[in-house]
């Protein structure tokens, strides 16, 4: 995925940067992919990014992205209305971050069972 900035406007009234850009990719990018890409490119946390639109034309591999990047999460929450798709995106992102931080423990319950139960399960 490659990102090209079309316009980058600083808006001091709302304490944000309004960015319009193009993404060249084979498939439609998800909000998570776009947020991660913008976070890496502009060195800001994902929580400070509000993705307004991801637009593409049929058969095209170019997608136009409109985003707002705020100075903090609190600034973003003051200005932006949290829509259902944004809430779902934030929930998925939080779950993804939590799964990276906590290693998953694999338990094998079959080995802890008595020998009689193991023989019944194998039949």
N, C-alpha and C positions, 0 to 999 in steps of 0.2 A: 504494500500500500504506500503510495507516495502522495504527499500533501504539498499544495502550492497555494500561497496566500494571494488573494485577489485584492482585498482591502483590509486595513488594520487601523481602526479609528479609536482614539482615546476619548471617552465620554466622562468628563469630570463631574457632571451633575449626578450621575448614578454610580460613580466610582467603579467604572468597568471599561474593558476594551471590547469593542464590537468587531469581530473578525468574520470575514467571508473568505472562503477558500474552496479549492477543488481537490477532490480525492480521486485518484486513478486506481481502480481495482476491478477485478473480474466479477465479483458478486457485491450485492448491496451491503454496505458496512453497517454493523449494529451500533447502537448508541454507546455501548461499552468500548468497542474498538475505536470509535471516533474520539471518545473522551480520553482513552489511554494515549492515543496518538497526539492529541492536542496537549495533554499533560506533559508528555515527553518533549514535544517541540518547544513549548513556551515555559517550561519549568515551573508549573503551578500544580497544586494538588487537584485531584479529580473533583473534589467536593466544591471547588470554586468555579467550576465550568457549568454553564447552562447551554445545552444544545437546543437551539430553536428549531432548525429544520435540517433535514437531509433530503435533498431533491435529486432525482435522477430521471433521465428520459429512457423510454423503452429502447432496448438494444444498445444503449450507450454504456461505456465503461467509466464515464466521468460523472461524479456526484458533487453537487454544490452544497456546501455546509455553511450554515449561519450559526454562530455561537457568540455568547457573551462570557467573558472571563472577568470575574470579580476579584477584589483584593482579599476577601475572606468569605467564609460560608455564611456568616451573619449578615454581611452586606447583600449577598445573593438572596437570602431568605426575606430580607426587608423589601426588595424590589420585585422579585419574581413570584408569580403564583405557582404553587406546587401542583402540577397536574398528576393524574393517575399514572401515566406512563413514566413521569419523572420519579415518582415515589417507587415504582416497581424497579426502575433502573438503579436507584440508590440502594434499595434493599438487596438486589442481586450483587451489586458492587461490595456492599458490606459483608455479605455472606462469602464472597470470593476472598476478601481480605482475611476474614476469620478462618477460613479453611487453609489458607497459606500459613497462618501463624500457629495453628494447632495441628500437630501431626495426628493422624488417625491411627488408633490402636486396633490391630486385627486380633480377634479372639477365636480360638478354635474350641468350640464347645464339645465336639465329638470326642476329643482326647481326654476331656475331664470326666466323661461318663464312666460308670462301672463297666466291667467286661461283659456282663449279661446284656446290657443295653446296646453295646456296640455290635454284638452278634445279631440281635434282633433287627438293627438298622441295616445291616449288610445283607440280610435275606430278602 
